[in-house]
Amino acid sequence: MIFSSLFFLWTFLPIIFIAYFLIQDKYKNMLLLLGSLLFYAWGEPVYIWLMLCSILFNYGIGLLMDRHEKQKKLLLILDVIINIGILGYFKYFNFLIEIVNSCTGKEIELAEVRLPIGISFFTFQILSYMIDLYRGHYSAQKNLVHFALYVSFFPQLIAGPIVQYKDINEQLNNRTCTLEKTAWGIRRFIYGLGKKVIIANTVAQCVDTIYALDYSDLTGTLAWIGAILYTLQIYYDFSGYSDMAIGLGRIFGFDFKENFNYPYLSCSIREFWQRWHISLGTWFREYLYIPLGGNRKGRGRTYFNLLVVFFATGLWHGASFNFILWGLYHGMFQIIERLGAGKFLDRHKIAAHIYSVLAFTFGWVLFRSDDLIQAGVMVRRMLMPWEYVESSLIMGKVFGNKTIVIIFAGILGCGFLQYFLKKMRISGKIKNSYVEMAYCSVVFVLCIAMLASNTYNPFIYFRF
């Protein structure tokens, strides 16, 4: 079940919403927990047991860490090994077998393992809880329902943002639901739904068409169009889902931190990662980069730590050399900017923005491609478009006039329009106004119409 589905919008969410505001406060967390488990089981009926076992295991280890101070470190090590081991088995086991087969010439049979939805997200949430518990930031959660809800809460269960326990500890025990919060949450949800359905789904069809082309039909122009459209798709797909998650959380009284801050306005790759998937970047900074020494042990060690972090970031996204190289690619830009390029970028904002856009656009080619060969083909055509100009594909089959309008709107909506509205002091006047209400109504109706007429509704981050 995904947020941008008619069943979720017309059945699941209304039932949970109405029931939540009708029952007594002491039963609200139990309702959300049952709803979250049903939400997960709807898409992963086989692996609901994995979710439940993970909850019970980590809940128990947390209690033991509270009671046995001397064994705290040992218990944490055990917990990390088990959690990473489970994630590693489901996500990377076959990848390791493929590497072994490639290196040794053997033909070890791949295991029949299907990746549980959202396992990367809820595993990282659990690890943040356990590590901060070890650090003494709070006591173990004694209420099993509260802990289970933290791990499985459906708004951010399958695609984030990655919520740290210390940020919502108090909210699990005591939170308020007001008409103002509910209205804000609904508006934010509709904004995210519009991003996903109207923009991301539309450009996704064009992207899939281009990336499925035979190489003989792939011109330099088409390669650039595919790269640019995928840059739009992944932003509107993921940030749209984050908007919906944040909005749903607010409806039920939870305040989740922002996960995106107009990353395509960045003037460096370092700034890009301060604006893109903020919860993941925060997680790696607090639980990997700083423990490795951060920037406290000299330049050489800092650069090494950055490469480790971005290697892990790439690997977190999937068991593929494409993702690993994508992570290292961004890590290298981080190092280059620290070596001195950052000073130049600070002085030349226009050049810095062009550099950043080109850097992450080429990076998304590596991220989207099915393998390194396809990535190489795409990049070659983008760098030398004059050598690849013939194709049997008619451009009208890739996109029509409606798609062009949506692409134009998508480019403006990456932060450029918001920036100018803020400069003109218009954005503040639009918020909570009849204009915004009318806009949200139109967006919602358009989304429903598009979902009803088109079954094409992919979601990129399901596989992570």
C-alpha positions in Angstrom: 0.0 0.0 0.0 1.3 3.4 -0.9 0.0 6.9 0.0 -0.7 7.7 -3.7 -3.2 4.9 -4.1 -7.0 5.2 -4.2 -7.4 2.5 -1.6 -5.2 4.4 0.9 -6.8 7.8 0.2 -10.5 6.6 0.2 -10.5 3.7 2.6 -7.4 3.1 4.9 -6.7 6.8 5.8 -10.3 7.9 6.4 -11.0 4.9 8.7 -7.8 5.5 10.8 -8.4 9.2 10.9 -12.0 9.0 12.0 -11.3 6.2 14.6 -8.3 8.2 16.0 -10.4 11.2 16.8 -13.3 9.2 18.3 -11.4 6.9 20.7 -10.0 7.9 24.1 -6.4 9.2 24.3 -5.1 6.2 26.1 -6.0 4.0 23.1 -4.7 6.2 20.4 -1.2 4.7 20.2 -2.6 1.2 20.1 -4.9 2.2 17.2 -2.0 3.7 15.3 0.1 0.6 16.0 -2.5 -1.8 14.7 -3.1 0.4 11.7 0.6 0.5 11.0 1.0 -3.3 11.2 -2.0 -3.7 8.9 -0.5 -1.1 6.5 2.8 -3.0 6.4 1.1 -6.4 6.2 -0.9 -5.2 3.2 2.2 -4.9 1.1 4.4 -7.4 2.9 2.2 -10.2 4.4 5.2 -12.6 4.4 7.5 -10.3 6.3 5.2 -8.9 9.0 6.8 -11.6 11.3 10.2 -10.1 10.6 8.9 -6.7 11.7 7.3 -8.1 14.9 10.4 -10.2 15.8 12.6 -7.1 15.3 10.4 -5.1 17.6 10.4 -7.7 20.3 14.1 -8.4 20.1 15.2 -4.8 20.2 12.7 -3.9 22.9 14.1 -6.7 25.1 17.7 -5.7 24.5 16.9 -2.1 25.4 15.4 -3.2 28.7 18.5 -5.3 29.4 20.8 -2.4 28.6 18.9 -0.3 31.2 19.2 -3.0 33.9 22.8 -4.2 33.3 25.1 -1.2 33.0 28.3 -3.3 32.9 27.1 -5.3 30.0 25.8 -2.3 28.0 28.5 -2.3 25.4 28.4 -6.0 24.9 24.6 -5.8 24.4 24.9 -3.0 22.0 27.5 -4.9 19.9 25.2 -7.9 19.9 22.2 -5.8 18.9 24.1 -4.0 16.1 25.4 -7.3 14.7 21.9 -8.9 14.7 20.2 -5.9 13.0 22.9 -5.3 10.4 23.1 -9.0 9.8 19.4 -9.2 9.1 19.6 -6.1 6.8 22.7 -7.6 5.1 21.1 -10.9 4.5 18.0 -9.6 2.8 19.6 -6.8 1.0 23.2 -7.9 0.1 23.5 -11.7 0.3 22.9 -12.3 -3.4 25.1 -9.3 -4.3 28.0 -11.0 -2.4 27.3 -14.3 -4.1 27.4 -12.5 -7.5 30.8 -11.0 -6.5 32.2 -14.3 -5.4 31.0 -16.0 -8.6 32.5 -13.2 -10.7 35.9 -13.4 -8.9 36.2 -17.2 -8.7 34.4 -18.4 -11.8 32.1 -20.5 -9.7 28.3 -20.7 -10.2 26.9 -20.6 -6.6 23.2 -20.5 -6.8 21.5 -17.3 -5.7 19.2 -17.5 -2.7 15.4 -16.8 -3.2 15.4 -13.7 -1.1 12.9 -10.8 -1.6 13.8 -7.5 0.0 11.3 -6.5 2.8 9.8 -3.1 2.1 11.3 -0.3 4.2 13.8 -2.5 6.0 16.6 0.0 5.5 14.5 2.7 7.1 13.2 0.9 10.2 16.6 -0.8 10.8 18.3 2.6 10.9 15.6 3.9 13.3 16.1 1.0 15.6 19.9 1.4 15.5 19.6 5.1 16.4 17.4 4.2 19.4 19.9 1.6 20.6 23.0 3.7 20.1 21.5 6.7 21.9 20.3 4.5 24.6 23.8 3.2 25.1 25.1 6.8 25.1 22.7 7.6 28.0 20.5 10.1 26.1 17.4 8.5 27.6 16.1 5.5 29.5 14.8 2.4 27.7 11.1 2.7 26.6 9.2 0.4 29.0 5.9 0.5 27.1 6.0 -2.1 24.3 3.2 -0.4 22.4 5.1 2.9 22.3 8.3 1.3 21.2 6.5 -0.8 18.5 4.8 2.4 17.3 8.1 4.2 17.0 9.5 1.4 14.8 6.4 0.8 12.7 4.5 4.1 12.5 3.0 3.9 9.0 3.6 7.5 7.7 7.4 7.1 7.7 7.7 3.3 7.8 8.5 2.5 4.2 10.3 5.6 2.9 11.3 7.8 5.9 12.1 10.3 7.0 14.3 8.4 9.4 13.0 9.5 12.8 15.3 9.4 15.8 13.7 8.3 19.0 15.0 11.3 21.0 13.0 13.6 18.7 9.7 11.9 19.3 10.1 10.3 22.7 7.9 12.9 24.5 5.4 12.9 21.6 4.8 9.1 22.0 3.8 9.7 25.6 2.1 13.1 25.3 1.0 15.1 22.2 -1.9 17.3 21.3 -4.0 17.2 18.1 -5.6 20.5 17.2 -7.6 21.7 14.3 -4.7 23.9 13.2 -2.3 20.9 13.2 -4.8 18.8 11.3 -5.3 21.5 8.7 -1.6 22.0 8.3 -1.0 18.2 8.0 -3.7 17.9 5.3 -2.3 20.8 3.3 1.2 19.3 3.5 0.0 15.9 2.5 -1.8 17.3 -0.6 1.4 19.2 -1.6 3.3 15.9 -1.4 0.6 14.0 -3.2 0.7 16.6 -6.0 4.5 16.3 -6.3 4.2 12.5 -6.6 1.2 12.0 -8.8 1.2 15.1 -11.1 4.9 15.6 -11.6 6.9 12.5 -10.6 4.6 9.9 -12.2 4.3 11.9 -15.4 8.1 12.4 -16.0 8.7 8.8 -14.8 7.0 7.4 -17.9 9.3 9.5 -20.1 12.4 8.4 -18.1 11.4 4.7 -18.4 10.9 5.1 -22.1 14.3 6.6 -22.7 16.2 4.2 -20.4 14.6 1.2 -22.1 15.8 2.3 -25.6 18.2 0.3 -27.6 21.5 2.1 -27.6 21.3 2.6 -31.3 18.3 4.8 -30.8 19.7 6.8 -27.9 20.9 10.2 -29.1 22.8 12.7 -27.1 19.7 14.8 -26.9 17.6 11.9 -25.5 20.3 11.1 -23.0 20.3 14.7 -21.7 16.5 14.7 -21.6 16.5 11.4 -19.7 19.0 12.6 -17.2 17.2 15.9 -16.6 13.8 14.2 -16.3 15.1 11.6 -13.8 16.6 14.5 -11.8 13.1 15.9 -11.5 11.5 12.5 -11.0 13.6 11.4 -8.0 13.2 14.7 -6.3 9.5 15.0 -6.7 9.0 11.3 -5.9 11.0 11.2 -2.7 10.4 14.7 -1.4 6.7 14.3 -2.2 6.6 11.1 -0.2 8.4 12.9 2.7 5.9 15.7 2.5 3.0 13.2 2.8 4.7 11.5 5.7 5.3 14.7 7.5 1.7 15.8 6.9 0.3 12.5 8.1 2.4 12.7 11.2 1.2 16.2 12.0 -2.5 15.0 11.5 -1.9 12.5 14.3 0.0 15.0 16.5 3.6 14.1 15.6 6.1 16.7 14.5 8.7 15.2 12.2 11.8 17.1 11.0 12.1 18.2 7.5 13.8 15.8 5.1 14.3 18.2 2.1 15.2 21.8 1.7 15.2 22.6 -2.0 18.4 20.7 -2.7 18.5 21.8 -6.4 19.2 25.4 -5.3 22.6 24.2 -3.9 25.9 25.9 -4.9 28.1 22.9 -3.9 27.7 19.2 -3.4 28.5 19.7 0.2 25.4 22.0 0.4 23.4 19.6 -1.6 23.8 16.9 1.1 22.8 19.4 3.7 19.5 19.8 1.8 18.9 16.3 0.3 17.5 13.4 2.4 18.4 15.3 5.6 17.4 12.5 7.9 19.8 10.0 6.3 22.7 12.5 6.2 22.1 13.3 9.9 22.1 9.6 10.7 25.4 8.9 9.0 26.9 12.0 10.5 25.9 11.1 14.1 26.4 7.4 14.0 29.2 6.9 11.5 31.2 10.0 10.6 31.6 11.4 14.1 32.4 8.0 15.7 35.1 7.5 13.0 36.7 10.8 14.2 34.9 13.2 11.9 37.2 16.1 11.1 39.1 16.0 14.4 42.1 13.9 13.3 43.6 15.8 10.5 42.8 16.2 6.8 43.8 12.8 5.6 41.6 11.1 8.2 38.7 13.5 7.4 38.9 12.6 3.7 39.0 8.9 4.5 36.0 9.2 6.9 34.0 11.0 4.2 34.7 8.3 1.7 33.6 5.6 4.2 30.4 7.5 4.9 29.5 8.0 1.2 30.5 4.4 0.4 28.0 3.4 3.1 25.5 5.9 1.8 25.7 4.4 -1.7 25.5 0.8 -0.4 22.5 1.7 1.8 20.6 2.6 -1.3 21.1 -0.8 -2.9 23.2 -3.9 -3.6 24.8 -2.7 -6.8 28.1 -1.2 -8.0 26.1 1.6 -9.5 25.0 2.8 -6.0 28.4 2.2 -4.5 30.1 4.3 -7.2 27.4 6.9 -6.9 28.2 7.3 -3.2 31.9 7.5 -3.8 31.3 9.9 -6.6 29.6 12.3 -4.2 32.3 11.6 -1.6 35.0 12.7 -4.1 33.2 16.0 -4.7 33.1 16.5 -1.0 36.9 16.1 -0.8 37.5 18.3 -3.8 35.5 21.1 -2.3 37.4 20.8 1.0 40.7 20.8 -0.8 40.0 24.4 -2.1 37.3 24.3 -4.7 34.8 25.3 -2.0 36.5 28.8 -1.7 36.1 29.4 -5.4 32.4 28.3 -5.3 31.7 30.7 -2.4 33.0 33.6 -4.5 31.2 32.7 -7.8 27.6 31.8 -7.0 26.3 31.4 -10.6 29.2 29.2 -11.6 28.8 27.3 -8.4 25.2 26.6 -9.0 25.8 25.4 -12.6 28.6 23.1 -11.3 26.3 21.7 -8.7 23.5 21.0 -11.1 25.8 19.3 -13.5 27.5 17.2 -10.8 24.3 15.8 -9.2 22.6 15.4 -12.7 25.5 13.2 -13.9 25.3 11.4 -10.5 21.7 10.6 -11.0 22.5 9.0 -14.3 24.8 6.5 -12.4 22.0 6.1 -9.8 19.2 5.4 -12.4 21.1 3.2 -14.9 20.5 -0.6 -14.7 24.2 -1.3 -14.7 27.6 0.4 -15.2 27.5 -0.3 -19.0 24.3 1.6 -19.4 25.6 4.4 -17.2 28.7 4.6 -19.4 26.6 4.8 -22.6 24.4 7.5 -21.2 27.4 9.6 -20.0 29.2 9.2 -23.3 26.3 10.5 -25.2 25.8 13.4 -22.8 29.4 14.4 -23.1 29.6 14.0 -26.9 26.0 14.6 -28.2 27.2 15.6 -31.6 28.4 12.1 -32.3 24.9 10.6 -31.6 22.2 12.3 -33.5 20.3 9.6 -35.4 17.4 7.7 -33.9 14.3 5.9 -35.2 12.3 7.2 -32.2 9.9 10.0 -32.8 10.2 12.6 -30.0 6.4 12.9 -29.7 6.4 9.3 -28.4 8.5 10.4 -25.4 6.4 13.3 -24.3 3.6 15.6 -25.5 2.5 19.1 -24.8 1.0 18.3 -21.4 4.2 16.7 -20.3 6.2 19.7 -21.4 4.0 22.0 -19.2 4.4 19.7 -16.2 8.2 19.6 -16.8 8.3 23.4 -16.8 6.3 23.5 -13.6 8.5 20.9 -12.1 11.7 22.9 -12.8 10.1 26.1 -11.3 8.9 24.1 -8.3 12.4 22.9 -7.3 12.8 26.0 -5.3 13.2 28.7 -7.9 9.5 29.8 -7.7 9.5 29.7 -3.9 12.7 31.7 -3.8 11.2 34.5 -5.9 7.9 34.5 -4.0 9.8 34.8 -0.8 11.9 37.7 -2.2 8.7 39.4 -3.2 7.2 38.7 0.2 4.2 36.9 -1.4 4.7 33.4 0.1 3.7 34.6 3.6 0.4 36.1 2.2 -0.5 32.8 0.4 -0.1 30.6 3.4 -3.4 29.8 5.2 -5.3 31.8 2.7 -8.3 31.1 0.5 -5.9 31.0 -2.4 -3.9 28.1 -0.8 -7.2 26.3 0.0 -8.4 26.6 -3.6 -5.0 25.5 -4.9 -4.9 22.4 -2.6 -8.5 21.5 -3.7 -7.5 21.7 -7.4 -4.4 19.7 -6.8 -6.2 17.0 -4.9 -9.0 16.6 -7.4 -6.4 16.5 -10.3 -4.5 13.8 -8.4 -7.6 11.7 -7.9 -8.5 12.0 -11.5 -5.0 11.0 -12.6 -4.9 8.0 -10.3 -8.3 6.9 -11.5 -7.4 7.1 -15.1 -3.8 5.8 -15.0 -2.4 2.8 -13.2 1.2 3.9 -13.7 2.2 4.8 -10.1 5.8 3.7 -9.4 7.7 4.6 -6.3 11.5 4.7 -6.4 12.4 4.3 -2.8 10.4 1.1 -2.2 13.5 -0.8 -3.2 15.7 0.9 -0.6 
